[in-house]
Amino acid sequence: ICYILYPGDESVEGKILRLKQQYTLCSASLQDIIARFERRSGDVVNWEEFPSKVAVQMNDTHPTL
C-alpha cells in the first residue's frame, strides 16, 4: 500500500492502489479520533457529545477522502 505514494490513475491497478491507500488513511484516522474520544470520556462514554467535541478539518486533501 505504501510502495508508491501517489499512484497514477491511468491503470486499474493504480486506481485500486489509490483506493486502498485512501481507505486505510480514512479508517485509521477515524479509529484514532474515536479512541481518543472514548479515552477522554472516562468510564461512561456519552456519544451524544461526540459531534460537539470532535471536529475534522481537511485541508489540501483529495476530495474522495
Secondary structure, DSSP 8 states (H G I E B T S, - for coil): --SSSS--SSSHHHHHHHHHHHHHHHHHHHHHHHHHHHHHHTTS--GGGHHHH-----SS--TT-
